[in-house]
C-alpha cells in the first residue's frame, strides 16, 4: 500500500559538506580514514552525481547514484566486523534470533498458563477473540488514500518553506505512517532536517525553537497554503512540535532536527522490519495501543507511556517474553540493513527502502511459535504487570532485560526515571514519561483477571471498554 520511499543517508550529504569545510575535516580525520577517503578531492569523486541534501527518491537508488556501491561496501565491511565480535560476546543470546530470553518469566508463565491454555472451551474462546483482534487491525488500518493525502500535505508544506527561504533542508515522514501501524485518522510525524544550520545556534533546542516558529509564520502568511490550514499550534515539550491540521483533516506533527543523524527515520524503518517479520506483531500492537489509550496506560501527559514506548514494549515482549521467540534482534541479525549503536557510535546503512522490507530467513531454521493473538495479549499483560521496573530495564539494542545496577556485567544505569527503556539508536529513554508504574501495572492486572477467567466469554469490545 506504500509508495516507494528510498531514503538516501545523511552521510552522502555529509561527505559533500566536509569537502567544503576544512575545519571539520581536520577535526574528523579518523572518520574520513575509516571511509577510505584521504582528501577533499577524493570525497568529491566518491560523491559525484549525488544531489545535495538528504533526499527521498522514488526510483532505484543505484540508478540515481552510481557510487553508492562503494559506500555500501565500506559500511557493510565495518558492520560485519562488529557483528562478528558481538556474536562472540553475546553467549547467552538465542543462537538464531540473537535475543536474550527472560527465562524466569517464561518458566513461570508456562506453569501458570499451561492448564488454562489447554482447556478446550477456553481455547476456542481465545481462537474467536484472536480472529476479532486480527479483523480489528485490518478494519482500522489507514487506507492508501489516507497515506497519499498525508504525503501530499507534507509536500505542500515543503514547497511553502522553499518559496520563502533558500534553506538546505528536507522533510522526512516517520512514525506509524511509515511502519504500517497507523490507524485511520492518525497524524503524520515529520522531521524538518537542516544539519548545516546547527553551527549558527547555541543548542539543538534553540535551533528547533526558531525553525518551528519561522515555519509557523510562513504557513500562516503564505497565500497558497494558508486557506488550506485549519489549525496551527506550537506545542512546547521535551521534543517541541508544530502541530498543523489541514481543512481536509490531515494532521502533521512537525519537529526540527539539526543533528547529522535523524534517529526517527531509522527507528521507523526498524519497526517496519518487525511488521514484515511476523503478522501478529502489527495486530498485537494496534490492540495494545488502543487498549492502553482507553485505560490511560498510554497517556504521557498524565504519567503513562507514550505511543513509541508501547510499540517497544510489544517488540521486547515478543523477543524475550515468549519461547521460542517471535521477533529476532534485527539490528544484530541484519547489520547491513539497520542502524545500530555500537559502543556509542551509530552505524547505519546507506539506504532505507520502505517498500523493500522482505528479510531472508533461509539460514535461520526458525522454530515457529504457535501462540495466537489472544494468548499473546494475555502474556503481554502478565509480563509487564510483573516486570520489576525498579531494578530492571529494557535494552532494545541487545534485546534483553538487564539489571540497572550492572550485576549482569553491563554498565550500571544512573537514570532516575521510573521506567528506563534504552532506545535502539540513542541513549534516551522512551519510558521517561512514566511516573507511577505501579498504577499502570494495576490496570494491566485488572484486564488480565478479566481475560483469564475460564467461566467468562470475553469479546474484543469487552477489552476495549473495560476499565
DOLOPA-713552 format. One line per 10 residues: number of its first residue (from 1); their letters; for each residue x, y, z of N, C-alpha, C, CB. Coordinates in steps of 0.1 Angstrom, whole numbers. Glycine has a CB too. Layout:
BEGIN
NUM	A	X/Y/Z/X/Y/Z/X/Y/Z/X/Y/Z; ... .
This chain:
BEGIN
1	XXXXXXXXXX	8/-12/0/0/0/0/9/13/0/-9/0/12; 21/11/2/30/23/3/37/25/-10/40/21/14; 39/38/-13/48/42/-24/62/39/-21/46/57/-28; 71/38/-30/85/35/-28/92/48/-23/92/30/-40; 97/47/-11/104/58/-5/118/53/-1/97/64/8; 128/58/-9/142/54/-6/149/66/0/149/50/-20; 154/64/12/160/75/19/175/74/18/156/74/34; 180/84/12/195/85/10/201/90/22/199/94/-2; 211/82/28/216/85/41/223/98/42/224/74/46; 223/104/54/229/117/56/244/117/53/227/121/71 .
11	XXXXXXXXXX	250/105/53/265/105/51/269/110/38/270/91/54; 261/107/28/264/112/14/265/127/14/254/107/4; 255/133/20/255/148/21/266/153/30/241/153/26; 269/145/41/279/149/50/293/149/43/279/140/62; 295/140/34/308/140/27/310/152/18/309/127/18; 299/156/12/299/169/4/302/181/13/286/171/-4; 296/180/25/297/191/34/312/192/39/288/190/46; 317/180/42/331/180/47/341/185/37/335/166/52; 338/183/24/347/187/14/348/202/13/343/181/0; 338/209/18/338/224/18/342/230/31/325/229/13 .
21	XXXXXXXXXX	345/222/41/347/227/55/360/221/60/335/224/64; 371/228/58/384/223/62/385/221/77/395/233/58; 379/230/85/379/228/99/373/215/103/372/240/106; 362/211/97/355/199/100/364/187/96/342/198/93; 371/188/85/380/178/80/391/175/90/385/181/66; 397/186/95/408/185/105/403/178/118/414/198/108; 391/181/122/386/175/134/381/161/133/374/184/139; 380/156/120/374/143/118/382/134/109/359/144/113; 395/135/110/404/127/101/402/112/103/418/130/104; 399/108/116/398/94/118/385/88/111/397/91/133 .
31	XXXXXXXXXX	374/96/111/362/92/104/364/90/90/351/102/107; 371/100/84/374/100/69/383/88/66/380/113/65; 393/86/74/402/74/71/394/61/71/413/74/82; 385/60/81/377/48/81/368/46/68/368/47/93; 365/57/62/357/57/50/366/54/38/350/70/48; 379/53/40/388/51/28/390/63/20/382/40/20; 388/75/26/389/88/19/400/96/25/376/96/19; 410/101/17/422/107/22/422/122/21/434/102/16; 414/128/11/414/142/10/401/147/3/426/146/1; 400/160/3/387/166/-2/384/162/-16/387/181/0 .
41	XXXXXXXXXX	394/162/-25/392/159/-39/386/144/-40/404/160/-47; 391/135/-32/386/122/-32/372/121/-28/395/113/-23; 368/129/-18/354/130/-13/345/134/-25/353/139/-2; 349/144/-32/341/149/-44/340/138/-54/347/161/-50; 350/130/-56/350/119/-66/340/108/-61/364/113/-68; 340/105/-49/331/95/-44/317/99/-45/335/91/-29; 315/112/-42/301/117/-42/296/123/-55/300/128/-31; 304/121/-66/300/127/-78/286/122/-82/310/123/-89; 278/132/-87/264/129/-92/254/128/-81/265/116/-99; 258/129/-68/248/128/-57/242/142/-55/255/122/-45 .
51	XXXXXXXXXX	229/143/-55/223/157/-53/225/161/-39/209/157/-56; 225/174/-36/227/180/-23/215/176/-15/229/195/-23; 217/174/-2/206/172/7/203/157/10/194/178/2; 195/155/20/192/142/25/178/139/18/191/140/40; 178/133/7/165/133/-1/158/120/-2/168/138/-15; 145/120/-4/137/108/-6/135/108/-21/124/109/2; 137/96/-27/135/95/-42/127/82/-44/149/93/-49; 120/82/-55/110/71/-58/116/61/-68/97/77/-63; 128/63/-73/134/54/-82/145/46/-76/139/62/-95; 151/37/-83/161/29/-78/173/37/-74/165/18/-88 .
61	XXXXXXXXXX	178/34/-62/190/41/-57/202/40/-65/193/36/-42; 205/28/-70/217/26/-78/216/32/-92/220/11/-80; 204/34/-97/202/41/-110/205/55/-108/188/39/-115; 202/61/-96/204/75/-94/219/78/-90/195/80/-83; 225/69/-82/237/72/-76/247/61/-79/236/74/-61; 255/62/-89/264/51/-93/275/48/-83/270/54/-106; 278/57/-74/289/54/-64/284/48/-51/296/67/-62; 271/45/-51/265/40/-38/271/26/-35/250/39/-39; 275/18/-45/281/5/-42/293/6/-33/284/-2/-55; 301/16/-37/314/18/-29/310/22/-14/322/30/-35 .
71	XXXXXXXXXX	301/31/-12/297/35/1/291/23/9/288/47/1; 282/16/3/276/4/9/286/-6/13/265/-2/0; 296/-9/4/306/-18/7/315/-14/19/315/-20/-5; 318/-1/19/326/4/31/318/2/44/329/19/29; 306/5/44/298/4/56/295/-10/60/285/12/55; 293/-19/50/290/-33/52/302/-40/59/286/-40/39; 314/-37/54/325/-43/60/327/-40/74/338/-39/52; 325/-27/78/326/-23/92/315/-29/100/325/-8/93; 303/-30/95/293/-37/103/295/-51/105/279/-35/95; 301/-58/95/303/-72/96/314/-75/107/308/-78/82 .
81	XXXXXXXXXX	324/-67/108/334/-69/118/328/-68/132/345/-59/116; 320/-57/134/314/-55/147/304/-67/150/306/-42/147; 296/-71/140/286/-82/142/293/-94/146/278/-84/129; 305/-97/141/312/-109/145/317/-109/159/324/-111/136; 322/-97/164/326/-95/177/314/-96/187/333/-82/179; 302/-91/183/290/-91/191/286/-106/193/279/-83/185; 286/-114/182/281/-127/183/290/-135/193/281/-134/170; 303/-133/193/312/-139/203/309/-135/217/327/-137/199; 306/-122/219/304/-117/232/291/-121/238/305/-102/232; 280/-122/230/267/-125/235/264/-140/236/256/-118/226 .
91	XXXXXXXXXX	271/-146/245/270/-161/247/256/-165/251/280/-166/256; 249/-157/259/236/-161/264/224/-158/254/233/-154/277; 227/-153/243/217/-150/233/211/-162/227/223/-141/221; 198/-161/223/192/-172/215/201/-174/202/177/-169/211; 206/-186/199/216/-187/189/211/-183/175/220/-201/188; 198/-183/172/193/-179/159/188/-165/159/182/-189/155; 180/-161/169/174/-148/169/182/-137/176/160/-149/176; 193/-141/183/202/-131/189/195/-123/199/209/-123/179; 185/-128/206/178/-122/217/182/-129/230/163/-121/215; 180/-123/242/182/-129/254/169/-132/261/192/-120/264 .
101	XXXXXXXXXX	164/-144/261/151/-147/267/151/-144/282/148/-162/265; 139/-139/287/137/-137/301/132/-151/307/126/-126/304; 142/-159/309/139/-173/313/130/-175/325/152/-180/315; 133/-166/335/125/-167/347/110/-165/344/129/-157/357; 107/-155/336/93/-152/333/87/-163/325/91/-139/326; 94/-168/315/89/-178/306/86/-191/313/100/-181/295; 95/-195/323/92/-207/331/80/-205/340/104/-210/339; 79/-193/346/67/-190/354/54/-190/347/69/-177/362; 54/-184/335/42/-183/327/38/-197/322/44/-173/315; 48/-205/319/44/-219/314/37/-226/325/57/-226/310 .
111	XXXXXXXXXX	41/-225/337/35/-232/348/21/-226/351/43/-231/361; 20/-213/349/8/-206/353/-4/-208/343/10/-191/354; 0/-209/330/-10/-208/319/-11/-222/311/-7/-197/310; -3/-231/314/-3/-244/306/-17/-251/308/8/-253/311; -22/-251/320/-36/-258/321/-47/-249/315/-38/-260/336; -46/-236/317/-56/-227/311/-56/-228/296/-54/-213/316; -44/-228/290/-43/-228/276/-46/-242/270/-30/-223/271; -48/-252/278/-52/-265/273/-67/-268/276/-43/-276/279; -74/-259/282/-88/-260/284/-96/-258/271/-93/-250/295; -102/-268/266/-108/-268/253/-118/-256/250/-115/-281/250 .
121	XXXXXXXXXX	-127/-254/260/-137/-244/259/-130/-230/259/-147/-244/270; -121/-228/268/-114/-215/269/-105/-213/256/-105/-215/281; -99/-223/251/-91/-222/239/-99/-218/227/-83/-235/236; -111/-223/226/-120/-219/215/-124/-205/216/-132/-228/214; -126/-200/228/-129/-186/231/-118/-177/226/-133/-184/245; -106/-182/230/-94/-174/226/-92/-174/211/-81/-179/233; -95/-185/204/-94/-185/190/-104/-175/183/-97/-199/184; -116/-174/188/-125/-164/183/-121/-150/186/-139/-167/189; -115/-148/198/-110/-135/201/-99/-131/193/-106/-135/216; -90/-140/189/-79/-138/180/-83/-133/166/-70/-150/179 .
131	XXXXXXXXXX	-94/-140/161/-99/-136/148/-105/-122/149/-110/-146/144; -111/-118/160/-116/-105/162/-105/-95/162/-124/-104/175; -94/-98/169/-83/-89/170/-77/-86/156/-72/-94/180; -75/-97/149/-69/-96/135/-78/-88/126/-67/-110/129; -91/-90/127/-101/-82/119/-101/-68/123/-115/-88/120; -100/-65/136/-99/-51/141/-87/-44/135/-99/-51/156; -76/-51/134/-64/-44/128/-67/-40/114/-52/-54/129; -72/-49/105/-73/-46/91/-85/-36/89/-76/-59/84; -95/-36/97/-106/-27/96/-102/-13/100/-118/-31/105; -92/-11/108/-88/2/113/-74/7/108/-87/1/128 .
141	XXXXXXXXXX	-68/-2/100/-55/3/94/-58/14/84/-48/-9/87; -49/24/84/-52/35/75/-51/31/60/-41/46/77; -59/37/52/-60/33/38/-49/39/29/-74/37/32; -48/34/17/-39/40/8/-42/55/5/-39/32/-5; -55/58/5/-59/72/3/-55/81/14/-74/73/1; -56/76/26/-51/83/38/-36/86/37/-54/76/51; -29/76/33/-14/77/32/-11/88/21/-8/64/29; -17/87/10/-15/96/-1/-18/111/3/-23/92/-13; -29/112/10/-33/126/15/-22/132/24/-46/125/22; -17/123/33/-6/128/42/6/132/35/-3/117/52 .
151	XXXXXXXXXX	10/124/25/22/127/17/20/140/9/26/115/8; 8/142/4/6/154/-4/6/166/4/-8/153/-11; 1/165/16/1/177/25/15/180/30/-8/174/38; 23/170/32/37/172/36/45/179/25/44/158/39; 42/175/12/48/181/1/44/196/-1/45/173/-12; 32/199/3/27/213/2/35/221/13/12/213/5; 37/216/24/44/223/35/58/225/30/44/215/48; 65/215/24/78/217/20/79/227/9/84/203/15; 70/227/0/71/237/-11/69/252/-5/60/235/-22; 60/253/5/58/266/11/71/271/17/47/265/22 .
161	XXXXXXXXXX	78/263/24/91/267/31/101/271/20/96/256/40; 102/263/9/111/266/-1/108/280/-8/112/255/-11; 95/283/-9/92/296/-15/96/308/-7/76/297/-17; 98/305/6/101/316/15/116/317/18/93/315/28; 122/306/19/137/306/23/145/296/14/138/302/38; 157/300/11/166/292/3/174/283/12/175/300/-6; 168/276/22/175/268/31/178/254/25/166/265/44; 189/248/29/193/235/25/187/225/35/208/233/24; 175/220/32/168/212/42/160/201/35/158/220/51; 154/192/43/145/182/37/135/178/48/153/169/33 .
171	XXXXXXXXXX	122/175/44/112/170/53/112/154/51/98/176/50; 111/148/63/111/133/63/99/128/71/124/127/68; 91/119/65/80/113/72/85/102/81/69/108/63; 80/100/93/84/89/101/72/84/110/96/93/110; 74/76/120/64/72/129/55/61/123/55/84/132; 43/60/128/34/49/125/30/49/110/22/49/133; 29/61/104/26/61/90/35/54/81/25/76/85; 48/53/85/58/47/77/61/32/81/71/54/78; 55/28/93/57/15/98/46/5/95/60/15/112; 35/10/89/23/2/87/16/-1/100/26/-11/79 .
181	XXXXXXXXXX	17/7/110/10/6/122/0/17/124/20/6/134; -2/26/114/-10/37/116/-25/33/114/-7/48/106; -33/38/123/-48/36/122/-54/48/115/-54/34/136; -67/46/111/-74/56/104/-75/69/113/-88/51/100; -72/80/106/-73/93/114/-61/96/122/-84/92/123; -50/88/121/-38/91/129/-30/102/122/-29/78/130; -22/109/130/-14/120/125/-1/115/118/-11/130/136; 6/124/112/18/121/105/30/128/112/18/126/90; 40/121/116/52/127/122/61/130/110/59/117/132; 66/143/111/75/148/100/87/155/107/68/157/91 .
191	XXXXXXXXXX	99/152/102/111/158/107/116/168/97/122/148/111; 118/181/101/124/191/93/139/190/96/119/206/96; 147/186/86/161/183/88/170/193/81/165/169/83; 178/200/89/187/211/83/200/211/90/180/225/84; 209/202/87/221/200/95/231/211/94/228/187/91; 231/218/83/240/230/81/238/241/91/239/235/67; 225/242/96/222/253/105/227/251/119/207/254/105; 231/239/123/235/237/137/246/247/141/240/223/138; 255/250/133/266/259/137/262/273/141/276/260/126; 250/277/137/245/291/140/237/292/152/237/295/128 .
201	XXXXXXXXXX	235/281/160/227/281/172/234/275/183/213/273/169; 232/280/196/239/275/207/236/261/211/237/284/219; 224/256/207/219/243/210/209/238/200/213/243/225; 207/225/201/197/218/192/183/224/195/198/203/193; 181/225/208/167/230/213/165/245/208/166/230/228; 175/253/208/174/267/203/171/267/188/186/275/207; 178/259/181/176/258/167/162/253/163/186/248/160; 157/243/171/143/238/168/133/248/171/141/225/177; 135/256/182/125/266/186/124/277/174/129/273/199; 135/282/170/135/292/159/129/287/146/149/298/157 .
211	XXXXXXXXXX	133/275/142/129/270/129/113/267/129/136/256/126; 108/262/140/94/259/141/86/272/141/91/251/153; 91/282/148/84/295/148/84/302/134/89/304/158; 96/301/127/97/306/113/87/299/104/111/305/108; 87/286/105/78/278/96/63/281/99/81/263/98; 60/283/112/47/286/116/43/300/109/45/288/131; 52/309/109/49/322/103/47/320/88/61/332/105; 56/312/81/54/310/67/41/304/63/65/301/62; 36/294/71/24/288/68/12/297/70/22/275/76; 13/306/80/2/315/83/1/326/72/4/322/97 .
221	XXXXXXXXXX	12/330/66/11/341/58/12/338/43/23/351/61; 15/325/39/16/322/25/2/320/19/24/308/24; 0/327/8/-13/327/2/-17/314/-4/-13/337/-9; -8/306/-8/-11/293/-15/-15/282/-5/1/288/-23; -11/283/7/-14/273/17/-23/277/29/-2/266/22; -23/290/32/-29/295/44/-44/291/44/-28/310/45; -51/292/33/-65/289/33/-68/274/34/-71/294/19; -58/265/33/-60/251/34/-57/246/48/-51/244/24; -52/255/57/-49/251/71/-60/255/80/-35/258/75; -64/245/88/-75/247/98/-69/252/111/-83/235/99 .
231	XXXXXXXXXX	-58/246/115/-52/249/129/-37/248/128/-58/240/139; -31/257/136/-16/257/136/-11/261/150/-11/268/125; -5/251/157/-1/254/171/13/249/174/-11/247/181; 21/257/181/34/253/186/32/246/199/44/266/187; 36/234/200/35/226/213/48/225/220/28/212/210; 49/231/231/61/230/239/62/217/246/62/242/250; 73/210/244/75/197/251/90/194/251/67/185/243; 94/182/256/108/178/255/113/179/241/111/165/262; 105/173/232/107/175/217/96/183/212/108/161/210; 98/197/211/87/205/206/82/202/192/91/220/208 .
241	XXXXXXXXXX	70/204/189/65/202/176/56/213/172/57/188/175; 54/215/159/45/224/153/33/215/148/51/233/141; 22/217/154/10/208/150/2/215/140/1/205/163; 1/209/128/-5/215/116/-17/207/112/5/217/105; -29/212/111/-40/205/107/-47/211/95/-51/204/119; -48/203/85/-54/209/72/-70/208/73/-49/201/60; -76/216/65/-91/216/64/-96/202/59/-96/227/56; -87/195/53/-91/181/48/-90/171/59/-83/177/36; -85/175/71/-85/166/82/-71/159/84/-95/155/80; -61/163/77/-48/157/78/-40/165/89/-40/157/65 .
251	XXXXXXXXXX	-35/158/99/-28/164/110/-13/160/109/-34/160/124; -4/170/110/10/168/109/17/173/122/16/175/97; 25/165/128/34/169/139/48/171/134/34/159/151; 52/184/132/65/187/126/75/191/137/63/199/116; 86/183/137/97/186/146/109/191/138/101/173/154; 119/196/145/130/202/138/143/195/143/131/217/139; 152/191/134/164/185/137/176/191/129/163/169/134; 186/195/137/198/200/130/210/190/133/202/214/135; 208/179/139/218/169/141/221/162/128/214/159/152; 232/155/127/236/148/115/229/135/113/251/146/114 .
261	XXXXXXXXXX	224/129/124/217/116/123/202/118/128/224/106/132; 193/114/119/179/115/122/174/102/127/171/120/109; 174/100/140/171/87/145/156/82/142/173/86/160; 147/92/141/133/88/139/131/80/127/125/100/139; 138/83/116/136/76/103/141/62/105/144/84/92; 153/60/111/158/47/113/150/38/122/173/48/118; 145/44/133/136/37/142/123/32/134/132/46/154; 118/41/126/106/37/118/109/26/109/101/49/110; 121/26/103/125/15/93/127/2/101/138/19/86; 132/3/113/134/-9/121/121/-15/125/142/-6/134 .
271	XXXXXXXXXX	111/-7/129/98/-12/133/91/-18/121/90/-1/139; 93/-11/109/87/-17/97/92/-31/94/90/-7/85; 105/-33/97/110/-47/95/104/-57/104/125/-46/98; 101/-53/117/93/-62/126/79/-65/121/93/-56/140; 73/-55/115/59/-57/109/60/-67/99/54/-43/104; 70/-67/90/71/-76/79/75/-90/84/81/-71/69; 82/-91/95/87/-104/100/76/-114/105/97/-102/112; 66/-108/112/56/-117/117/43/-109/118/59/-123/131; 32/-114/112/20/-106/110/13/-103/124/10/-113/101; 16/-111/134/10/-110/147/15/-97/154/13/-122/156 .
281	XXXXXXXXXX	27/-92/150/32/-80/157/23/-68/155/46/-78/152; 20/-65/142/12/-54/139/-2/-54/146/10/-52/124; -8/-66/145/-22/-67/151/-21/-66/166/-28/-81/147; -11/-72/172/-10/-71/187/-7/-56/191/1/-80/192; 1/-49/183/5/-35/185/-8/-27/186/15/-30/175; -16/-28/175/-28/-20/175/-37/-22/187/-35/-22/162; -39/-35/190/-47/-38/202/-41/-32/215/-48/-53/203; -28/-34/217/-22/-29/229/-23/-14/230/-7/-34/229; -20/-7/219/-21/7/219/-35/13/222/-15/13/206; -45/6/215/-59/11/217/-64/8/231/-68/5/207 .
291	XXXXXXXXXX	-61/-4/236/-64/-7/250/-57/2/260/-61/-22/253; -44/5/257/-37/13/266/-42/28/266/-22/13/263; -46/32/255/-52/46/254/-65/47/262/-55/49/239; -74/37/261/-86/37/268/-85/36/283/-96/26/262; -75/28/287/-72/26/301/-63/36/307/-67/12/303; -57/45/298/-48/55/302/-34/50/307/-54/64/313; -32/37/303/-18/32/304/-9/40/294/-17/17/302; -15/43/283/-8/52/273/-14/66/274/-9/46/258; -7/74/282/-11/88/283/1/96/289/-24/90/292; 10/100/281/23/106/286/20/119/294/32/109/275 .
301	XXXXXXXXXX	10/126/291/7/138/298/3/136/313/-4/146/291; -3/124/315/-7/121/329/2/110/335/-22/116/328; 14/108/330/23/99/336/23/85/330/21/99/350; 17/83/319/17/70/313/27/69/302/3/67/307; 27/57/295/36/55/284/32/64/272/37/40/280; 42/67/263/38/73/250/37/62/240/49/83/246; 32/66/228/29/56/218/42/48/213/23/63/205; 53/55/212/65/48/207/70/38/218/76/58/205; 69/42/230/73/33/241/64/20/241/72/40/255; 51/22/238/42/10/238/46/0/227/27/14/236 .
311	XXXXXXXXXX	50/5/216/55/-3/205/68/-11/209/58/5/192; 77/-4/216/89/-10/220/86/-21/231/99/0/226; 76/-19/239/72/-29/249/67/-41/242/61/-23/258; 60/-40/231/55/-52/224/67/-59/217/45/-47/213; 76/-51/211/87/-58/205/96/-66/215/96/-47/198; 99/-59/226/107/-66/237/100/-79/242/110/-57/248; 87/-78/244/79/-90/248/80/-101/238/65/-86/251; 78/-98/225/79/-108/215/93/-114/213/73/-103/202; 103/-106/217/117/-111/216/121/-119/229/126/-99/215; 117/-115/240/123/-120/253/113/-127/262/130/-109/260 .
321	XXXXXXXXXX	100/-125/260/90/-129/269/82/-142/264/80/-119/271; 86/-147/253/79/-160/248/90/-169/243/69/-156/237; 87/-182/243/96/-192/238/89/-202/229/104/-199/250; 94/-204/217/105/-197/210/102/-183/207/110/-204/198; 112/-174/206/110/-160/203/102/-159/190/123/-152/202; 94/-148/189/86/-145/177/94/-135/169/72/-140/181; 100/-125/175/108/-115/168/123/-116/171/103/-101/171; 131/-115/162/146/-115/164/151/-101/167/153/-121/152; 164/-101/170/171/-88/171/176/-85/157/183/-89/181; 167/-77/150/170/-74/135/183/-66/134/159/-66/129 .
331	XXXXXXXXXX	187/-58/144/199/-49/142/211/-58/142/199/-39/153; 211/-69/150/223/-77/150/222/-88/139/224/-84/164; 210/-92/136/209/-103/126/211/-98/112/195/-109/127; 208/-85/109/210/-79/96/217/-66/98/196/-77/89; 229/-66/102/236/-53/105/238/-44/93/250/-56/111; 238/-50/81/239/-42/69/227/-34/65/243/-51/57; 215/-38/72/203/-31/68/198/-21/78/192/-42/66; 202/-23/91/196/-14/102/207/-7/109/188/-23/111; 204/6/113/213/14/121/214/8/135/208/28/121; 226/9/141/228/3/154/238/12/162/234/-11/153 .
341	XXXXXXXXXX	236/12/175/245/20/183/255/9/189/238/27/195; 268/11/185/278/1/189/289/9/197/285/-6/177; 289/7/210/298/14/219/298/29/217/312/9/216; 286/35/216/284/49/215/285/55/201/294/56/223; 288/46/191/289/51/177/277/45/169/302/47/170; 270/53/162/259/48/154/264/44/140/248/59/152; 262/31/137/265/26/124/252/25/116/273/12/124; 252/28/103/240/29/96/241/25/82/234/44/97; 230/20/76/231/16/61/231/29/53/219/7/58; 234/27/40/235/38/31/221/41/25/244/34/19 .
351	XXXXXXXXXX	212/32/26/198/35/20/188/28/28/198/30/6; 176/34/29/164/28/35/153/27/25/160/35/48; 148/16/22/137/14/12/125/9/19/142/5/0; 115/17/23/104/13/30/95/3/22/96/24/35; 97/3/9/89/-7/1/96/-20/-1/87/0/-13; 108/-21/4/116/-34/2/120/-38/16/128/-32/-7; 111/-45/23/114/-49/37/115/-64/39/104/-43/46; 114/-71/29/115/-86/30/129/-90/35/111/-93/17; 129/-99/45/141/-103/51/143/-118/49/142/-99/66; 155/-122/45/157/-136/43/158/-144/56/170/-138/35 .
361	XXXXXXXXXX	151/-155/57/152/-164/69/158/-177/66/138/-165/75; 163/-179/54/168/-192/49/178/-198/58/173/-191/35; 187/-190/64/197/-195/72/194/-197/87/210/-186/71; 181/-193/91/178/-193/105/172/-206/110/168/-182/107; 165/-214/101/158/-226/105/148/-222/117/167/-237/109; 139/-213/115/131/-207/125/122/-217/131/123/-195/119; 121/-218/144/111/-226/151/99/-218/153/117/-232/165; 87/-222/147/75/-214/148/70/-214/163/65/-220/139; 64/-203/166/57/-201/179/42/-202/176/61/-188/187; 34/-211/182/20/-213/178/11/-204/186/16/-227/181 .
371	XXXXXXXXXX	15/-196/195/6/-187/203/-2/-178/194/14/-179/213; -15/-177/196/-24/-168/189/-24/-154/195/-38/-174/187; -31/-145/189/-31/-131/193/-37/-129/207/-39/-122/183; -47/-137/210/-53/-135/224/-44/-140/234/-67/-143/224; -38/-152/232/-28/-157/241/-16/-147/243/-23/-171/237; -12/-141/232/-1/-132/233/-5/-119/241/4/-128/219; -17/-115/240/-21/-103/247/-22/-106/262/-35/-98/242; -26/-118/265/-27/-122/280/-13/-123/285/-33/-136/281; -3/-129/278/10/-130/283/17/-116/283/18/-140/274; 14/-107/274/19/-94/274/15/-87/287/14/-86/262 .
381	XXXXXXXXXX	2/-87/290/-2/-81/303/4/-87/315/-18/-83/304; 6/-100/315/12/-107/326/27/-103/327/11/-122/325; 34/-102/316/48/-99/316/51/-85/322/54/-99/301; 43/-75/318/46/-62/322/39/-59/336/42/-52/312; 29/-66/339/23/-64/353/32/-69/364/9/-71/354; 41/-78/360/51/-83/370/65/-79/367/50/-98/370; 68/-71/357/81/-67/354/87/-58/365/82/-59/340; 99/-60/369/105/-53/380/112/-40/375/115/-62/388; 104/-30/372/110/-18/366/119/-11/375/99/-9/362; 118/-13/388/127/-6/398/141/-11/397/121/-8/412 .
391	XXXXXXXXXX	143/-24/394/156/-30/394/161/-34/380/156/-42/403; 151/-35/371/155/-39/357/152/-28/347/148/-53/354; 158/-29/335/154/-20/324/155/-28/311/164/-8/324; 148/-23/301/147/-29/288/158/-23/279/133/-28/282; 167/-32/274/177/-27/264/173/-32/250/191/-33/268; 168/-23/242/163/-27/229/174/-31/220/155/-15/223; 185/-25/220/196/-28/211/202/-42/213/207/-17/211; 201/-47/226/206/-60/229/195/-70/230/214/-60/241; 182/-66/229/171/-74/231/172/-82/244/169/-84/219; 172/-75/255/174/-81/268/169/-72/279/189/-83/270 .
401	XXXXXXXXXX	164/-79/290/160/-72/302/172/-72/311/147/-79/309; 178/-61/314/191/-60/321/189/-54/335/201/-52/314; 199/-56/344/198/-51/357/203/-37/357/207/-60/367; 196/-28/364/200/-14/365/214/-12/372/190/-6/372; 217/-21/382/229/-19/389/241/-25/383/227/-25/403; 239/-32/371/250/-37/364/255/-51/369/261/-28/364; 248/-57/377/252/-70/383/254/-81/372/242/-75/393; 248/-79/360/249/-89/349/261/-86/340/236/-89/341; 269/-76/344/281/-73/336/280/-61/327/285/-85/328; 267/-56/326/265/-44/318/268/-31/326/250/-44/313 .
411	XXXXXXXXXX	269/-20/319/271/-8/326/259/-4/335/275/4/316; 262/0/347/251/5/356/243/16/350/256/8/370; 230/17/353/222/28/348/219/38/359/208/22/343; 224/50/357/222/60/368/209/68/366/234/70/367; 202/65/355/189/72/352/179/70/363/183/66/339; 173/81/367/164/80/378/149/79/374/165/93/387; 146/78/361/132/76/357/127/63/362/132/77/342; 114/63/364/107/51/369/108/40/360/92/54/372; 107/42/347/109/32/337/120/36/327/95/30/329; 130/27/326/141/30/316/140/20/305/154/30/324 .
421	XXXXXXXXXX	139/25/293/139/17/281/150/23/272/125/17/273; 161/15/270/172/20/262/168/19/247/185/12/264; 167/31/241/163/32/227/172/24/217/163/47/222; 167/19/206/176/11/197/187/19/191/167/6/186; 186/32/190/196/40/183/204/49/193/189/49/173; 198/57/201/205/66/210/202/62/225/201/80/208; 207/70/234/206/67/248/194/73/256/219/71/255; 185/79/249/173/84/256/164/73/259/166/95/247; 155/75/269/146/65/273/131/69/269/146/63/288; 125/62/260/111/64/256/102/62/268/107/56/245 .
431	XXXXXXXXXX	106/56/279/98/54/290/99/65/301/102/41/297; 105/76/297/107/87/307/94/94/311/117/97/301; 84/92/304/71/99/307/64/92/319/62/100/295; 67/80/322/60/73/332/64/78/346/63/57/331; 54/80/354/56/85/368/53/74/378/47/97/371; 41/69/378/37/58/388/35/45/380/24/62/396; 45/37/379/44/25/371/35/15/378/58/19/368; 35/15/391/27/5/398/12/7/395/29/7/414; 8/20/393/-6/23/390/-9/17/376/-9/38/390; 0/18/367/-2/12/353/-2/-3/354/10/17/344 .
441	XXXXXXXXXX	7/-9/362/7/-23/363/-6/-28/370/19/-28/372; -12/-21/379/-25/-24/385/-36/-25/374/-29/-15/396; -36/-16/365/-46/-16/354/-44/-28/345/-45/-3/345; -31/-32/343/-28/-44/335/-34/-57/342/-13/-46/333; -32/-57/355/-37/-68/363/-52/-69/362/-33/-67/377; -59/-58/362/-74/-58/361/-78/-65/348/-80/-44/362; -72/-60/337/-75/-66/324/-71/-81/323/-68/-58/313; -60/-84/329/-56/-98/329/-66/-107/337/-42/-99/336; -71/-102/348/-81/-110/356/-93/-113/347/-84/-103/369; -98/-103/340/-109/-105/331/-107/-115/321/-114/-91/325 .
451	XXXXXXXXXX	-95/-115/314/-92/-123/303/-89/-138/307/-80/-118/296; -85/-140/320/-81/-153/324/-92/-160/332/-68/-153/332; -104/-155/332/-115/-162/339/-121/-172/329/-126/-152/344; -119/-185/332/-124/-196/322/-139/-196/321/-119/-209/326; -146/-190/331/-161/-190/331/-167/-179/323/-166/-190/345; -159/-169/319/-164/-157/312/-160/-158/297/-158/-145/319; -170/-155/289/-167/-153/274/-163/-139/272/-179/-157/266; -151/-136/267/-146/-123/265/-146/-120/250/-132/-121/271; -151/-108/247/-151/-103/233/-141/-91/232/-165/-99/228; -138/-88/220/-129/-76/219/-135/-63/225/-125/-74/204 .
461	XXXXXXX	-148/-62/223/-154/-50/228/-153/-49/243/-169/-50/224; -152/-61/250/-151/-61/265/-137/-55/268/-152/-75/270; -127/-59/260/-113/-55/263/-112/-40/261/-103/-62/254; -118/-35/251/-116/-21/247/-125/-11/256/-119/-18/233; -135/-17/262/-144/-9/271/-142/-11/285/-158/-11/267; -133/-21/289/-131/-25/303/-121/-16/310/-127/-40/304; -125/-10/321/-116/-3/330/-125/6/338/-105/6/322 .
